[in-house]
Amino acid sequence: MKIAISGGSGFVGTELTEELMNQNHELFILTRNPDRKSSSNSLQYVHWLADGTKPEEILEGIDVFINLAGESLNSGRWTDERKQGIIESRVQSVKEMGRILSVVDKKPEIVINASAIGFYGTSESMEFTENSASIGNDFLARTVTRWEQEANMLKPFTSRLVLARFGVILGKKEGALPRIAMPYKLFAGGKIGSGRQWMSWIHIEDVVRALLFCIHQNEIHGPVNFVAPTPIQMDCFGKTVAQVLQRPHWFPVPSFILKMVLGEMSMLILEGQKVLPEKLISQGFTFSYPNLKPALQDLLQ
C-alpha cells in the first residue's frame, strides 16, 4: 500500500514508520524539513506546510493518510501563546490535509487523524467509551473537540475516517513513562497528588498494532479509544512502577507543588479519565499488553 504519514518523526510516527517499512509498504512522510532526511525507494520525505510546496503532486494515488502532527502538549508551561500554538498546529495540519485530499484524483480508502482521550474531560468516578459525550470544558477537552471538528471535514474525501483518541502512551525512551520512572530510579518516587486520578494507558507496541488493525478492519470508523482495557489509578500505577524497578514508593508530591511548578499544564498529571477501548475489543483486536505490570516489565527491565 501507499501510505502517507504527517508527524512521522514523532514518538508514535517513528515506531509506526519502522513497522510499515518492515511490512514493505511504500511510505511518504510529510515534513517541514525534508532536506534533513534520507529518502529511499520505499520511503520518501515530502515537503509540506511551507510556501510554494505542492505535496499533492507526490501523494496522488495514496491508499492511506495518517495525520499525527501537532505541537507537543508537555514541552513547556501553557501560556496563552503556547496554548494557541497547540491548537493552531493541529488545526493547520488537518486543513492542509483537506486541501491535499480535495485536489488529488484518487481519494484514500482510509484517513486516520490523531486525537486524544482528553476529549471526554476528567473524572474520578465516570467511565468513558467511544459512545460517551464530552463532559469537559478544560483546555484539553476544548482543544480535542476543535481538532475533531476540523477532522470531520475530511469525510467527503475518504471512505473511512478514524479519530484515534490516544491515551497515555508508554514507551522505553519517549512518552510519559521515562519521566514517571525517573524519580523511582532515584529512590524518590511516590504518590502524585491525590493518587486517585485515572491513568488510561497503552503500550506503544499496541498503539502501532491498533493503527494497522484500523487500516485493515473495514468496519472501523469514527472515534476509537487507543487505551489498554485495564485503566489504573495513579497511585497504583506508581506502586507497580516501584515494584518492577524494585524501588520504594514513599515520597509524595502534593498537588499544590505541581500546580506552582507547571501551572495549568499540571492537569496532565493531576487529573485523568477512566477510558475503555470498547470499539477495538468489539471488532476483535487483541492487546499484546492488556495489563500494566507485563507492559512495564517489557519497557523498564
N, C-alpha and C positions, 0 to 999 in steps of 0.2 A: 504493500500500500504506500501511497504518497501521503506523508503526514507533515503538517506544518505546526510548529510549536513556538509561541511567543512566551518570553520568560524562561527560555530553555536553559539558561545558565544559572538559574536559582537552585535552591535546595531540591525541590521536587523535580524541576526540569532536568537537572543533571542526572538524577537517578533514572528518570523515565527515558531520557535520550539513550543512556547506556543500554537499557533493556531492549528498546526498539532497534538499536543497532545490532544487538545480538540476534534479533529475530529477522534481520536482513530487510528491514523496511527502508524506503527512501525518505530521508528526513530533510526538512527545511526549517532552520532555526532563525526566527526573526529577531534582529538585534539592532541596537543603535550603533554598535561598533564592530562591523563585520571585518574590518582590516586587522583586528587583533586576533582573529580566529583562523584556523586552518581547515579549509574545506577538503572533501574527498569525493569519490564517485557517488557514495551513498549519503553523504552529509554535506549540505550546502548552507552557508550562512547568508541571510538575506537582509539587506539594509531596509529599515522601516522607521517611521516616526521622525523623519527628517525631511527638510525641504528638498523637493526635486526627486524624491525616491518613488519608484513605482513597483512595489513588491508584487502587485497583481500580475505583472508580466512573467514572473518566475513561478508564481503559485497557481497558474492555470492548470486545472486537472487534479488538484489535490482531493484526496478522499476523506481526510480528517483534519480538522483545525482545532488545536488545543491552545487556549489562552491562559497562561499562568502569570502574566505580567502584572506588576503592581509594586509600589514602594513599600518597603518593609514597615511593619507596624511597630517594631521594637528597636529601631535604630536611633532613638532619641526622644526627649520629652515631647509630649503632644502640645506644642504651641499652636496658636491659631494658624500660623503659616505651615507647620508640619501637617496638621490635620487637613488643610486644604490640599496639600501635595499628595497625601494618601488617597483622598477621594479622586482628585483630578487624574492621577496616574492610572487608576483603574478605569475610570470613565473614558479617558482618552484612548486607551488601548482597545476597548470594546468598540468605540466609534470608528476607529481605523479598521478594525476587523469588518465592521458593517460596510464600510466604503469598499474595501477589497472584494468582499463577497458579492456586493451589488454589481460589480463590473466583470467578474470572471464568468465565462460562458458555462462551465461545468461547476455546479454547486457541490460542496462536500456532503457526504452522506450523514455525517455527524459533526456537530460543533460542541466542544466541551469548554465551558468557561469556569474558571476558578471562582469560588465563593467561600463562605465561612459560616460555621455554626453560630457565630455572633449574631446572625440574623434573628435568632429566637429570643434574644435578650438573656438576662441572667436570673437564676432562681435556685434556691436550695431545696425546694420541695416539688417542683414540677418536673415532668418527664416529656421530652420532645421527640417527635418523629417528623418525617417529611410532610405529614399532613397538618402539623401544628402551625398556627399563625404566630407572628412575632408579637411578643408582649413588651418588647424593649423600646425605649426612647433614648438610650445612651448613644455615644458616638459610634461604637461598633455596629449596633443594630441599624442605625441610620445609614451608615456607610454601606453595609451589605445590601440593605434594601435598595438604595440608589444604584448600586453595582448591578444587582439582578434586574432591576427595571430596565437598565440600558441593555443588558444581555438579552432580555426577552425580545428586543427589537430585531434580533438576528433570526428569529423563527422563519421568516419568509425565505431565507437563503439556505436552508438545510432541511433534511428530512427529520432530523432529531437534534434537539438542543438539550444538553445535560448541564445542570448547575451543580458543580462539585463543591458541596459545603464541607470544607476541611475542618476537622477538629485539631487538637494539639498533636502535631506530627513529631514522632520520636525517631531520632537518628543518632548515629555514633558521634559525628563531628558537628552537625548542624541542627537547627531547630532548638526546641526548648530544653531537651534533656541535658546537654553539656552544662548549661547554666544551673539547672536544678541539681545536678550531681556534684558540681564543684564544691559547695560548702561541706557536703558529706565527705568528700575526699580529703578535706582539710579538717575533719573531725568537728565541724561546726554546723551540721545540719539539724533541722528540727521543724516544728510546726510553723507554717506561714499563715499569718492572720488567724482566722477562726479555725482553719483546718477543715471546715465543713463544706467549703466550696467544691463543686464537682469538677473533675478533670475528665473530659471526654477525649480520650487519646487514641492514637493509631500508630502502628509501626510503619516506617517508611516503605518497607517491602510490600505491605498490604495496600498502601496508597497506590503504588505502581501497578500492582496486580488488579486492583479495583478499577483503575483507569482503563486498563486493557480489557477488563471484563465489560465495562460500559461500551467500549467500542464494538465489541463482538456480539453483545446481547441486544438484539434489535428492539426488545420490548421496553428497554430502559430509556426514560426521557424525564425532563423536568428536574426538580431538586433531588439530590442524592447525598445522604449523610455519609461522609468518609470518616467513620469512627469505629473503634472496636465495639463489640457487643457487651463489654463489661466496663462501663464508666466507673470511676472510683473517686472518692472524696480525697482532697489534697493531703490530709494528714495520713491517710492510709497509703497514698501514693508515696509520700516521703518515707514512711516506715518500710515500704517494700524496697525503695532505693537503698536505704540503710542496710537492710538485710542482705541484698545482693552484693553490696560493696563491703559488707562486714564492718560497718561503721555505726557509731551511736546516732540515735535520733533524739536529741535532747535540747538543742539551742533554739528557742522560739524567736520568731521575728514578728513583733506586733504590727498590726495594720497601720497604725499612725506613722511608724517609721518609714514604711514603704510609700505611703502617701506623701510624706515630706520629700523623700528622695526622688520619686518617679512622677509625682503629680497624678493627673488623670490616667496616665498610662498604667498606673498600679492596678487598675481593674483587670488587666490581663492575668494577674497573679491572684488577686484577692476575690475575684468573682468568677463564676462559671455557670455551666448549664449541663444537665444530665440529658445527653442526646443518644438515641439508639439508631442503628443502621437498618431500619425496617425494610427499605426498598432493596438493598443489596441482599439481605437474607431471604426475602420473599422470592427473589429471582435466582436463588441457588448459589450465591457466592459463598465460598468457604474461606475463612481467615486463617492465615498461617500462624498468626499470633492473636488469638481471641482473648487471652488472659495476660495480665500485666507482668507477673513475675518471669515467665519464659521470655517475654519481649525484652525485659530489662537485662536478663541474663545474656541474651544474644548481643545486646548493644553495649553493655558495660563490662563484660568479662572478656 
